[in-house]
Amino acid sequence: MSDAAPRHSGVLDLAWKRYLHSLNTRPLRTKTLTSATLAALSDLAAQLLTTKKVQWRRTVAFALYGLLWSGPANHYWQQFLQKAFKGRNDPRSIVQKVIVENLTFAPFANAVMMSFISTVIEGRSIQGTKEKLRRDFPPVIFSAWRVWPLASLINYRFVPLHLRVPFVSIMALCWSIFLIISSKKPSPAPVTPQPEIG
């Protein structure tokens, strides 16, 4: 029993070291794969919490979302902020980063994810997605502003640059579950009549 714990700890240490090595040598690829994995996990968790069933097609869709959008977007956003603030990490610069992020990138990223859920996952039309964003985006972004400024503050104050995207991906795991479950809220009846078949 006592031998099992150190062996288990050794495996975790080795995995963490390999992950850090991958972050340093292949940062974009590692961050996108991390984001894809966590996006898939967020969908699995949301499905199990809401329906107790798993639709693997949508889980794969969320993984692709993390791979093709959220991972690369967060990677380049962090690079942009690093250059914009010239690597400054003083308290004033950290607060400025938090404000800039939550007034620019955060609303855009939330709108993209809500649009993805609406069109790809729920199969709404472009018009239906516009209506959903018009109705649901304000409460979502106000909820985000109660959570993400603190997460951003922790990220820019305590997390090293190469780990900031993985940190955001972990935070996004919980936030994505919230967005997915929130999207289950029933929509009002459509304004325009639907064509009848038959």
N, CA and C atoms as a LAMMPS dump frame, in Angstrom:
ITEM: TIMESTEP
0
ITEM: NUMBER OF ATOMS
594
ITEM: BOX BOUNDS ff ff ff
-5.0000000000000000e+02 5.0000000000000000e+02
-5.0000000000000000e+02 5.0000000000000000e+02
-5.0000000000000000e+02 5.0000000000000000e+02
ITEM: ATOMS id mol type element x y z
1 1 1 N 0.839 -1.21 0
2 1 2 C 0 0 0
3 1 3 C 0.862 1.244 0
4 2 1 N 1.893 1.252 0.834
5 2 2 C 2.77 2.422 0.916
6 2 3 C 3.587 2.586 -0.35
7 3 1 N 3.891 1.458 -1.03
8 3 2 C 4.652 1.541 -2.279
9 3 3 C 3.785 2.071 -3.417
10 4 1 N 2.459 1.839 -3.342
11 4 2 C 1.574 2.239 -4.435
12 4 3 C 1.465 3.753 -4.536
13 5 1 N 1.42 4.43 -3.377
14 5 2 C 1.268 5.886 -3.391
15 5 3 C 2.446 6.587 -4.05
16 6 1 N 3.717 6.254 -3.655
17 6 2 C 4.847 6.894 -4.334
18 6 3 C 4.893 6.582 -5.829
19 7 1 N 4.514 5.331 -6.205
20 7 2 C 4.525 4.97 -7.621
21 7 3 C 3.494 5.809 -8.377
22 8 1 N 2.308 5.96 -7.778
23 8 2 C 1.254 6.768 -8.382
24 8 3 C 1.704 8.225 -8.51
25 9 1 N 2.336 8.738 -7.465
26 9 2 C 2.84 10.11 -7.484
27 9 3 C 3.908 10.28 -8.55
28 10 1 N 4.745 9.257 -8.708
29 10 2 C 5.803 9.315 -9.721
30 10 3 C 5.249 9.384 -11.126
31 11 1 N 4.158 8.658 -11.377
32 11 2 C 3.523 8.677 -12.695
33 11 3 C 2.956 10.067 -12.984
34 12 1 N 2.295 10.656 -11.972
35 12 2 C 1.735 11.996 -12.147
36 12 3 C 2.826 13.037 -12.373
37 13 1 N 3.919 12.921 -11.615
38 13 2 C 5.041 13.854 -11.793
39 13 3 C 5.617 13.746 -13.195
40 14 1 N 5.771 12.519 -13.676
41 14 2 C 6.315 12.303 -15.014
42 14 3 C 5.379 12.868 -16.078
43 15 1 N 4.06 12.643 -15.912
44 15 2 C 3.085 13.16 -16.874
45 15 3 C 3.104 14.685 -16.893
46 16 1 N 3.207 15.307 -15.709
47 16 2 C 3.234 16.766 -15.623
48 16 3 C 4.493 17.331 -16.274
49 17 1 N 5.622 16.672 -16.057
50 17 2 C 6.873 17.129 -16.667
51 17 3 C 6.809 17.018 -18.187
52 18 1 N 6.215 15.951 -18.671
53 18 2 C 6.081 15.79 -20.121
54 18 3 C 5.126 16.835 -20.693
55 19 1 N 4.078 17.139 -19.943
56 19 2 C 3.142 18.161 -20.396
57 19 3 C 3.83 19.526 -20.465
58 20 1 N 4.597 19.865 -19.44
59 20 2 C 5.325 21.137 -19.445
60 20 3 C 6.337 21.19 -20.578
61 21 1 N 7.015 20.07 -20.829
62 21 2 C 7.969 20.008 -21.94
63 21 3 C 7.251 20.242 -23.269
64 22 1 N 6.076 19.634 -23.417
65 22 2 C 5.29 19.819 -24.636
66 22 3 C 4.829 21.265 -24.773
67 23 1 N 4.459 21.889 -23.645
68 23 2 C 4.06 23.307 -23.678
69 23 3 C 5.202 24.194 -24.147
70 24 1 N 6.408 23.857 -23.719
71 24 2 C 7.568 24.674 -24.083
72 24 3 C 8.028 24.436 -25.517
73 25 1 N 7.9 23.201 -25.994
74 25 2 C 8.415 22.884 -27.327
75 25 3 C 7.354 23.017 -28.423
76 26 1 N 6.1 22.701 -28.089
77 26 2 C 4.999 22.805 -29.061
78 26 3 C 3.818 23.509 -28.393
79 27 1 N 3.961 24.785 -28.101
80 27 2 C 2.94 25.471 -27.291
81 27 3 C 1.55 25.504 -27.92
82 28 1 N 1.451 25.853 -29.192
83 28 2 C 0.134 25.97 -29.814
84 28 3 C -0.567 24.619 -29.877
85 29 1 N 0.156 23.601 -30.317
86 29 2 C -0.449 22.274 -30.418
87 29 3 C -0.907 21.764 -29.06
88 30 1 N -0.074 21.952 -28.046
89 30 2 C -0.412 21.465 -26.707
90 30 3 C -1.629 22.194 -26.145
91 31 1 N -1.674 23.503 -26.347
92 31 2 C -2.811 24.273 -25.831
93 31 3 C -4.107 23.923 -26.552
94 32 1 N -4.027 23.7 -27.866
95 32 2 C -5.245 23.359 -28.595
96 32 3 C -5.75 21.975 -28.197
97 33 1 N -4.831 21.032 -27.99
98 33 2 C -5.245 19.691 -27.559
99 33 3 C -5.812 19.724 -26.144
100 34 1 N -5.223 20.545 -25.289
101 34 2 C -5.753 20.702 -23.931
102 34 3 C -7.162 21.28 -23.983
103 35 1 N -7.333 22.322 -24.782
104 35 2 C -8.64 22.954 -24.914
105 35 3 C -9.667 21.984 -25.485
106 36 1 N -9.27 21.194 -26.471
107 36 2 C -10.186 20.222 -27.073
108 36 3 C -10.623 19.18 -26.046
109 37 1 N -9.68 18.689 -25.268
110 37 2 C -9.997 17.676 -24.254
111 37 3 C -10.964 18.224 -23.212
112 38 1 N -10.679 19.431 -22.721
113 38 2 C -11.521 20.015 -21.682
114 38 3 C -12.896 20.427 -22.219
115 39 1 N -12.954 20.858 -23.479
116 39 2 C -14.251 21.181 -24.083
117 39 3 C -15.117 19.931 -24.188
118 40 1 N -14.502 18.811 -24.582
119 40 2 C -15.244 17.545 -24.654
120 40 3 C -15.722 17.119 -23.266
121 41 1 N -14.863 17.27 -22.264
122 41 2 C -15.25 16.906 -20.893
123 41 3 C -16.394 17.779 -20.383
124 42 1 N -16.369 19.072 -20.746
125 42 2 C -17.446 19.961 -20.303
126 42 3 C -18.781 19.526 -20.9
127 43 1 N -18.762 19.1 -22.169
128 43 2 C -20.01 18.651 -22.784
129 43 3 C -20.491 17.347 -22.166
130 44 1 N -19.567 16.425 -21.918
131 44 2 C -19.952 15.165 -21.28
132 44 3 C -20.585 15.417 -19.917
133 45 1 N -19.961 16.3 -19.141
134 45 2 C -20.5 16.621 -17.82
135 45 3 C -21.878 17.247 -17.933
136 46 1 N -22.039 18.18 -18.875
137 46 2 C -23.332 18.847 -19.047
138 46 3 C -24.41 17.853 -19.474
139 47 1 N -24.063 16.94 -20.381
140 47 2 C -25.038 15.945 -20.821
141 47 3 C -25.47 15.041 -19.676
142 48 1 N -24.504 14.593 -18.885
143 48 2 C -24.825 13.702 -17.776
144 48 3 C -25.641 14.411 -16.706
145 49 1 N -25.42 15.719 -16.545
146 49 2 C -26.175 16.479 -15.552
147 49 3 C -27.6 16.774 -16.003
148 50 1 N -27.804 16.859 -17.323
149 50 2 C -29.126 17.272 -17.819
150 50 3 C -29.96 16.101 -18.339
151 51 1 N -29.361 15.21 -19.11
152 51 2 C -30.145 14.143 -19.742
153 51 3 C -29.756 12.748 -19.285
154 52 1 N -28.628 12.615 -18.613
155 52 2 C -28.118 11.306 -18.161
156 52 3 C -27.751 10.395 -19.334
157 53 1 N -27.73 10.962 -20.533
158 53 2 C -27.33 10.21 -21.725
159 53 3 C -26.211 10.955 -22.427
160 54 1 N -25.446 10.242 -23.24
161 54 2 C -24.326 10.851 -23.944
162 54 3 C -24.532 10.737 -25.446
163 55 1 N -24.509 11.89 -26.109
164 55 2 C -24.518 11.93 -27.57
165 55 3 C -23.081 12.238 -28.01
166 56 1 N -22.399 11.228 -28.492
167 56 2 C -20.971 11.366 -28.775
168 56 3 C -20.703 12.322 -29.923
169 57 1 N -21.68 12.448 -30.843
170 57 2 C -21.484 13.357 -31.979
171 57 3 C -21.282 14.79 -31.494
172 58 1 N -22.093 15.225 -30.546
173 58 2 C -21.961 16.599 -30.057
174 58 3 C -20.72 16.762 -29.198
175 59 1 N -20.31 15.69 -28.508
176 59 2 C -19.064 15.759 -27.735
177 59 3 C -17.878 15.96 -28.668
178 60 1 N -17.888 15.248 -29.789
179 60 2 C -16.831 15.431 -30.795
180 60 3 C -16.869 16.853 -31.352
181 61 1 N -18.085 17.379 -31.547
182 61 2 C -18.223 18.754 -32.048
183 61 3 C -17.611 19.749 -31.063
184 62 1 N -17.826 19.545 -29.764
185 62 2 C -17.233 20.429 -28.766
186 62 3 C -15.71 20.286 -28.74
187 63 1 N -15.229 19.062 -28.923
188 63 2 C -13.777 18.861 -28.977
189 63 3 C -13.175 19.625 -30.15
190 64 1 N -13.839 19.584 -31.298
191 64 2 C -13.367 20.328 -32.47
192 64 3 C -13.428 21.828 -32.236
193 65 1 N -14.45 22.269 -31.5
194 65 2 C -14.552 23.684 -31.141
195 65 3 C -13.333 24.111 -30.317
196 66 1 N -12.969 23.304 -29.341
197 66 2 C -11.792 23.618 -28.537
198 66 3 C -10.512 23.563 -29.348
199 67 1 N -10.443 22.598 -30.255
200 67 2 C -9.236 22.425 -31.068
201 67 3 C -9.053 23.541 -32.084
202 68 1 N -10.147 23.914 -32.749
203 68 2 C -10.045 24.848 -33.874
204 68 3 C -10.276 26.308 -33.488
205 69 1 N -10.973 26.545 -32.363
206 69 2 C -11.26 27.928 -32.011
207 69 3 C -10.696 28.336 -30.654
208 70 1 N -11.228 27.773 -29.563
209 70 2 C -10.905 28.33 -28.246
210 70 3 C -9.429 28.186 -27.887
211 71 1 N -8.821 27.035 -28.223
212 71 2 C -7.394 26.872 -27.928
213 71 3 C -6.531 27.877 -28.676
214 72 1 N -6.613 27.927 -30.022
215 72 2 C -5.825 28.925 -30.762
216 72 3 C -6.17 30.362 -30.399
217 73 1 N -7.469 30.665 -30.212
218 73 2 C -7.866 32.049 -29.898
219 73 3 C -7.247 32.514 -28.587
220 74 1 N -7.296 31.67 -27.563
221 74 2 C -6.705 32.044 -26.281
222 74 3 C -5.19 32.139 -26.353
223 75 1 N -4.57 31.272 -27.153
224 75 2 C -3.113 31.32 -27.33
225 75 3 C -2.688 32.664 -27.917
226 76 1 N -3.339 33.066 -29.004
227 76 2 C -2.951 34.313 -29.664
228 76 3 C -3.391 35.544 -28.868
229 77 1 N -4.481 35.411 -28.117
230 77 2 C -4.905 36.523 -27.273
231 77 3 C -3.862 36.796 -26.187
232 78 1 N -3.351 35.75 -25.57
233 78 2 C -2.325 35.931 -24.54
234 78 3 C -1.046 36.528 -25.139
235 79 1 N -0.694 36.108 -26.328
236 79 2 C 0.463 36.691 -27.001
237 79 3 C 0.242 38.174 -27.282
238 80 1 N -0.96 38.498 -27.737
239 80 2 C -1.284 39.895 -28.014
240 80 3 C -1.172 40.753 -26.756
241 81 1 N -1.759 40.292 -25.648
242 81 2 C -1.694 41.058 -24.404
243 81 3 C -0.259 41.212 -23.915
244 82 1 N 0.526 40.145 -24.071
245 82 2 C 1.922 40.198 -23.632
246 82 3 C 2.68 41.281 -24.397
247 83 1 N 2.412 41.378 -25.696
248 83 2 C 3.082 42.398 -26.505
249 83 3 C 2.508 43.786 -26.217
250 84 1 N 1.184 43.863 -26.064
251 84 2 C 0.541 45.157 -25.834
252 84 3 C 1.01 45.792 -24.537
253 85 1 N 1.247 44.966 -23.525
254 85 2 C 1.694 45.485 -22.234
255 85 3 C 3.2 45.283 -22.02
256 86 1 N 3.886 44.844 -23.071
257 86 2 C 5.34 44.691 -23.066
258 86 3 C 5.83 43.876 -21.87
259 87 1 N 5.057 42.832 -21.526
260 87 2 C 5.471 41.934 -20.456
261 87 3 C 5.347 42.512 -19.061
262 88 1 N 4.738 43.677 -18.913
263 88 2 C 4.623 44.295 -17.584
264 88 3 C 3.703 43.473 -16.686
265 89 1 N 4.091 43.344 -15.416
266 89 2 C 3.317 42.559 -14.463
267 89 3 C 3.081 43.324 -13.16
268 90 1 N 3.154 44.652 -13.225
269 90 2 C 2.887 45.461 -12.04
270 90 3 C 1.375 45.502 -11.801
271 91 1 N 0.938 45.848 -10.583
272 91 2 C -0.499 45.839 -10.264
273 91 3 C -1.354 46.662 -11.222
274 92 1 N -0.87 47.83 -11.622
275 92 2 C -1.647 48.679 -12.538
276 92 3 C -1.86 47.979 -13.881
277 93 1 N -0.795 47.372 -14.409
278 93 2 C -0.896 46.678 -15.696
279 93 3 C -1.81 45.463 -15.599
280 94 1 N -1.761 44.742 -14.479
281 94 2 C -2.619 43.571 -14.292
282 94 3 C -4.087 43.984 -14.312
283 95 1 N -4.423 45.055 -13.596
284 95 2 C -5.804 45.542 -13.576
285 95 3 C -6.23 45.973 -14.981
286 96 1 N -5.332 46.628 -15.705
287 96 2 C -5.649 47.053 -17.065
288 96 3 C -5.902 45.848 -17.972
289 97 1 N -5.091 44.796 -17.825
290 97 2 C -5.303 43.578 -18.609
291 97 3 C -6.666 42.969 -18.318
292 98 1 N -7.016 42.914 -17.037
293 98 2 C -8.305 42.349 -16.645
294 98 3 C -9.45 43.137 -17.274
295 99 1 N -9.356 44.454 -17.232
296 99 2 C -10.409 45.299 -17.798
297 99 3 C -10.502 45.114 -19.309
298 100 1 N -9.34 45.172 -19.98
299 100 2 C -9.325 45.015 -21.439
300 100 3 C -9.904 43.663 -21.832
301 101 1 N -9.482 42.607 -21.151
302 101 2 C -9.944 41.264 -21.502
303 101 3 C -11.449 41.121 -21.33
304 102 1 N -11.969 41.636 -20.221
305 102 2 C -13.385 41.423 -19.921
306 102 3 C -14.321 42.372 -20.665
307 103 1 N -13.765 43.411 -21.286
308 103 2 C -14.591 44.312 -22.086
309 103 3 C -14.471 44.054 -23.583
310 104 1 N -13.48 43.27 -23.998
311 104 2 C -13.28 43.027 -25.43
312 104 3 C -13.326 41.536 -25.769
313 105 1 N -12.322 40.798 -25.345
314 105 2 C -12.217 39.392 -25.738
315 105 3 C -13.32 38.535 -25.121
316 106 1 N -13.643 38.766 -23.856
317 106 2 C -14.636 37.926 -23.177
318 106 3 C -16.018 38.007 -23.832
319 107 1 N -16.549 39.208 -24.122
320 107 2 C -17.854 39.246 -24.802
321 107 3 C -17.819 38.575 -26.167
322 108 1 N -16.742 38.8 -26.918
323 108 2 C -16.63 38.185 -28.239
324 108 3 C -16.589 36.667 -28.127
325 109 1 N -15.765 36.135 -27.198
326 109 2 C -15.63 34.69 -27.037
327 109 3 C -16.948 34.058 -26.596
328 110 1 N -17.667 34.735 -25.705
329 110 2 C -18.959 34.204 -25.271
330 110 3 C -19.971 34.203 -26.407
331 111 1 N -19.964 35.253 -27.218
332 111 2 C -20.876 35.305 -28.36
333 111 3 C -20.572 34.191 -29.36
334 112 1 N -19.283 33.926 -29.577
335 112 2 C -18.897 32.847 -30.498
336 112 3 C -19.375 31.502 -29.969
337 113 1 N -19.162 31.258 -28.674
338 113 2 C -19.56 29.961 -28.13
339 113 3 C -21.078 29.793 -28.137
340 114 1 N -21.808 30.854 -27.782
341 114 2 C -23.266 30.768 -27.812
342 114 3 C -23.766 30.524 -29.231
343 115 1 N -23.128 31.154 -30.214
344 115 2 C -23.51 30.945 -31.613
345 115 3 C -23.207 29.513 -32.04
346 116 1 N -22.069 28.986 -31.59
347 116 2 C -21.702 27.602 -31.901
348 116 3 C -22.739 26.633 -31.331
349 117 1 N -23.094 26.819 -30.061
350 117 2 C -24.075 25.937 -29.43
351 117 3 C -25.409 26.025 -30.166
352 118 1 N -25.814 27.247 -30.508
353 118 2 C -27.113 27.448 -31.143
354 118 3 C -27.179 26.819 -32.531
355 119 1 N -26.155 27.048 -33.353
356 119 2 C -26.207 26.582 -34.747
357 119 3 C -25.768 25.129 -34.896
358 120 1 N -24.621 24.794 -34.34
359 120 2 C -24.052 23.457 -34.558
360 120 3 C -24.704 22.409 -33.663
361 121 1 N -24.864 22.719 -32.386
362 121 2 C -25.376 21.729 -31.441
363 121 3 C -26.901 21.656 -31.474
364 122 1 N -27.565 22.812 -31.476
365 122 2 C -29.024 22.821 -31.403
366 122 3 C -29.694 22.919 -32.764
367 123 1 N -28.917 23.204 -33.815
368 123 2 C -29.457 23.197 -35.169
369 123 3 C -30.344 24.372 -35.522
370 124 1 N -30.172 25.502 -34.829
371 124 2 C -30.978 26.679 -35.15
372 124 3 C -30.496 27.326 -36.444
373 125 1 N -31.395 28.057 -37.07
374 125 2 C -31.033 28.836 -38.255
375 125 3 C -30.24 30.062 -37.827
376 126 1 N -29.687 30.775 -38.804
377 126 2 C -28.957 32.005 -38.496
378 126 3 C -29.873 33.015 -37.821
379 127 1 N -31.111 33.121 -38.325
380 127 2 C -32.068 34.046 -37.724
381 127 3 C -32.412 33.621 -36.3
382 128 1 N -32.585 32.311 -36.095
383 128 2 C -32.871 31.806 -34.757
384 128 3 C -31.729 32.061 -33.797
385 129 1 N -30.494 31.947 -34.305
386 129 2 C -29.324 32.22 -33.476
387 129 3 C -29.243 33.695 -33.115
388 130 1 N -29.559 34.565 -34.076
389 130 2 C -29.562 36.003 -33.791
390 130 3 C -30.574 36.333 -32.691
391 131 1 N -31.748 35.725 -32.78
392 131 2 C -32.781 35.977 -31.776
393 131 3 C -32.351 35.454 -30.406
394 132 1 N -31.708 34.293 -30.403
395 132 2 C -31.238 33.716 -29.142
396 132 3 C -30.161 34.6 -28.518
397 133 1 N -29.236 35.098 -29.335
398 133 2 C -28.193 35.989 -28.824
399 133 3 C -28.803 37.287 -28.293
400 134 1 N -29.771 37.816 -29.012
401 134 2 C -30.413 39.057 -28.571
402 134 3 C -31.08 38.872 -27.207
403 135 1 N -31.656 37.691 -26.995
404 135 2 C -32.373 37.43 -25.755
405 135 3 C -31.434 37.009 -24.612
406 136 1 N -30.473 36.113 -24.934
407 136 2 C -29.698 35.458 -23.87
408 136 3 C -28.318 36.052 -23.623
409 137 1 N -27.781 36.808 -24.601
410 137 2 C -26.406 37.298 -24.423
411 137 3 C -26.257 38.245 -23.229
412 138 1 N -27.151 39.229 -23.049
413 138 2 C -26.961 40.141 -21.899
414 138 3 C -26.878 39.431 -20.552
415 139 1 N -27.803 38.51 -20.206
416 139 2 C -27.646 37.838 -18.907
417 139 3 C -26.397 36.977 -18.823
418 140 1 N -25.999 36.371 -19.946
419 140 2 C -24.792 35.553 -19.929
420 140 3 C -23.555 36.411 -19.664
421 141 1 N -23.435 37.537 -20.351
422 141 2 C -22.229 38.352 -20.175
423 141 3 C -22.198 38.997 -18.798
424 142 1 N -23.368 39.348 -18.25
425 142 2 C -23.385 39.89 -16.888
426 142 3 C -22.992 38.815 -15.875
427 143 1 N -23.396 37.575 -16.132
428 143 2 C -22.95 36.463 -15.28
429 143 3 C -21.445 36.263 -15.42
430 144 1 N -20.944 36.393 -16.648
431 144 2 C -19.502 36.237 -16.884
432 144 3 C -18.706 37.29 -16.127
433 145 1 N -19.22 38.505 -16.093
434 145 2 C -18.506 39.587 -15.399
435 145 3 C -18.508 39.406 -13.886
436 146 1 N -19.314 38.481 -13.373
437 146 2 C -19.249 38.17 -11.94
438 146 3 C -18.213 37.096 -11.639
439 147 1 N -17.758 36.397 -12.691
440 147 2 C -16.84 35.27 -12.506
441 147 3 C -15.457 35.543 -13.084
442 148 1 N -15.409 35.974 -14.341
443 148 2 C -14.159 36.013 -15.081
444 148 3 C -13.167 37.104 -14.668
445 149 1 N -13.615 38.273 -14.18
446 149 2 C -12.597 39.233 -13.726
447 149 3 C -11.696 38.676 -12.632
448 150 1 N -12.267 37.936 -11.683
449 150 2 C -11.447 37.328 -10.63
450 150 3 C -10.519 36.265 -11.225
451 151 1 N -11.06 35.458 -12.151
452 151 2 C -10.224 34.443 -12.801
453 151 3 C -9.085 35.103 -13.573
454 152 1 N -9.387 36.193 -14.277
455 152 2 C -8.35 36.92 -15.019
456 152 3 C -7.309 37.501 -14.082
457 153 1 N -7.768 38.045 -12.964
458 153 2 C -6.84 38.621 -11.984
459 153 3 C -5.878 37.57 -11.453
460 154 1 N -6.4 36.401 -11.103
461 154 2 C -5.544 35.301 -10.637
462 154 3 C -4.586 34.883 -11.738
463 155 1 N -5.111 34.787 -12.953
464 155 2 C -4.297 34.337 -14.08
465 155 3 C -3.105 35.262 -14.321
466 156 1 N -3.371 36.579 -14.378
467 156 2 C -2.297 37.525 -14.707
468 156 3 C -1.382 37.83 -13.525
469 157 1 N -1.864 37.58 -12.322
470 157 2 C -1.038 37.879 -11.151
471 157 3 C -0.16 36.695 -10.74
472 158 1 N -0.708 35.467 -10.827
473 158 2 C -0.011 34.33 -10.228
474 158 3 C 0.416 33.238 -11.211
475 159 1 N -0.178 33.204 -12.401
476 159 2 C 0.095 32.093 -13.324
477 159 3 C 1.172 32.492 -14.331
478 160 1 N 2.204 31.661 -14.499
479 160 2 C 3.232 31.97 -15.51
480 160 3 C 2.624 32.014 -16.911
481 161 1 N 3.252 32.775 -17.79
482 161 2 C 2.719 33.002 -19.131
483 161 3 C 2.41 31.698 -19.862
484 162 1 N 3.306 30.703 -19.791
485 162 2 C 3.119 29.48 -20.567
486 162 3 C 1.975 28.612 -20.028
487 163 1 N 1.494 28.915 -18.805
488 163 2 C 0.388 28.144 -18.231
489 163 3 C -0.934 28.902 -18.232
490 164 1 N -0.945 30.108 -18.783
491 164 2 C -2.167 30.911 -18.713
492 164 3 C -3.296 30.347 -19.565
493 165 1 N -2.985 29.862 -20.746
494 165 2 C -4.039 29.276 -21.585
495 165 3 C -4.589 27.99 -20.965
496 166 1 N -3.733 27.073 -20.466
497 166 2 C -4.296 25.907 -19.754
498 166 3 C -5.146 26.3 -18.554
499 167 1 N -4.739 27.332 -17.822
500 167 2 C -5.551 27.8 -16.69
501 167 3 C -6.918 28.277 -17.165
502 168 1 N -6.927 29.068 -18.241
503 168 2 C -8.193 29.541 -18.801
504 168 3 C -9.039 28.36 -19.271
505 169 1 N -8.395 27.353 -19.856
506 169 2 C -9.136 26.184 -20.335
507 169 3 C -9.793 25.439 -19.186
508 170 1 N -9.103 25.357 -18.054
509 170 2 C -9.682 24.695 -16.886
510 170 3 C -10.861 25.5 -16.353
511 171 1 N -10.704 26.828 -16.261
512 171 2 C -11.821 27.668 -15.834
513 171 3 C -12.985 27.557 -16.82
514 172 1 N -12.649 27.49 -18.11
515 172 2 C -13.685 27.405 -19.147
516 172 3 C -14.45 26.088 -19.073
517 173 1 N -13.829 25.055 -18.488
518 173 2 C -14.531 23.782 -18.316
519 173 3 C -15.826 23.998 -17.536
520 174 1 N -15.729 24.692 -16.4
521 174 2 C -16.917 24.959 -15.579
522 174 3 C -17.849 25.957 -16.265
523 175 1 N -17.262 26.981 -16.882
524 175 2 C -18.086 27.995 -17.547
525 175 3 C -18.848 27.407 -18.726
526 176 1 N -18.208 26.495 -19.464
527 176 2 C -18.869 25.864 -20.606
528 176 3 C -20.051 25.019 -20.153
529 177 1 N -19.886 24.324 -19.028
530 177 2 C -21.007 23.546 -18.492
531 177 3 C -22.183 24.474 -18.206
532 178 1 N -21.89 25.636 -17.623
533 178 2 C -22.942 26.622 -17.346
534 178 3 C -23.626 27.066 -18.635
535 179 1 N -22.841 27.382 -19.672
536 179 2 C -23.422 27.851 -20.937
537 179 3 C -24.251 26.761 -21.611
538 180 1 N -23.743 25.521 -21.572
539 180 2 C -24.466 24.426 -22.224
540 180 3 C -25.799 24.184 -21.522
541 181 1 N -25.765 24.164 -20.188
542 181 2 C -27.001 23.953 -19.436
543 181 3 C -27.948 25.136 -19.629
544 182 1 N -27.389 26.358 -19.659
545 182 2 C -28.228 27.549 -19.874
546 182 3 C -28.923 27.508 -21.221
547 183 1 N -28.252 26.914 -22.216
548 183 2 C -28.842 26.86 -23.56
549 183 3 C -30.054 25.948 -23.616
550 184 1 N -30.253 25.13 -22.576
551 184 2 C -31.411 24.229 -22.538
552 184 3 C -32.703 24.971 -22.24
553 185 1 N -32.589 26.238 -21.824
554 185 2 C -33.779 27.019 -21.509
555 185 3 C -34.688 27.093 -22.731
556 186 1 N -35.955 26.774 -22.588
557 186 2 C -36.845 26.758 -23.766
558 186 3 C -36.962 28.113 -24.419
559 187 1 N -36.988 28.106 -25.733
560 187 2 C -37.113 29.346 -26.502
561 187 3 C -38.573 29.708 -26.653
562 188 1 N -38.875 31.005 -26.774
563 188 2 C -40.262 31.395 -27.029
564 188 3 C -40.698 30.969 -28.417
565 189 1 N -42.006 30.964 -28.64
566 189 2 C -42.525 30.568 -29.945
567 189 3 C -41.969 31.472 -31.019
568 190 1 N -41.612 30.932 -32.188
569 190 2 C -41.049 31.75 -33.255
570 190 3 C -42.017 32.83 -33.712
571 191 1 N -41.451 33.969 -34.106
572 191 2 C -42.279 35.092 -34.536
573 191 3 C -42.917 34.8 -35.884
574 192 1 N -42.15 34.214 -36.802
575 192 2 C -42.681 33.927 -38.133
576 192 3 C -43.254 32.521 -38.16
577 193 1 N -44.358 32.29 -38.876
578 193 2 C -44.951 30.948 -38.937
579 193 3 C -44.036 29.984 -39.68
580 194 1 N -44.036 28.721 -39.241
581 194 2 C -43.23 27.698 -39.886
582 194 3 C -44.019 27.065 -41.015
583 195 1 N -43.37 26.734 -42.136
584 195 2 C -44.097 26.1 -43.24
585 195 3 C -44.588 24.707 -42.838
586 196 1 N -45.777 24.36 -43.267
587 196 2 C -46.333 23.059 -42.948
588 196 3 C -45.872 22.051 -44.004
589 197 1 N -45.714 20.834 -43.565
590 197 2 C -45.299 19.765 -44.472
591 197 3 C -46.48 18.832 -44.671
592 198 1 N -46.758 18.516 -45.924
593 198 2 C -47.827 17.574 -46.174
594 198 3 C -49.016 18.209 -46.854
